[in-house]
């Protein structure tokens, strides 16, 4: 795995990788020494949902710059109460870059991480299921996309988490 020299390089790689976080794809990037410091993504058909762990998860963090960076504050009653951002799809390169920069703000500024070299990731693509209320033939079920776990995202430039690592 390549050594990351700085946050700008990581942000560029993350922006490029986010283009591959499509429908049913999930990505969690976290600090290997403290898995509670993370940014995570859930790809949908029409949006890419991003979250960063909030104050109940990382009480020592400095979240003062999160709103200015474009994150929506954690909502009461949501477990865990994370910072969030929804990117409508399709998105432009500039929009992916802005989302990656939001994530760098969370990791670098809020959590105080010294650099991206301690980051790891976990990614997977869920299997395809019939839409609610629809049933599939045996042939269609047999031909469905069964997903992929783990999903390798080598362009991210950080190593995958050890297979036993849990993100929460």
Order of alpha helices (4+ residues) and beta strands (2+ residues): alpha-beta-beta-beta-beta-alpha-beta-alpha-beta-beta
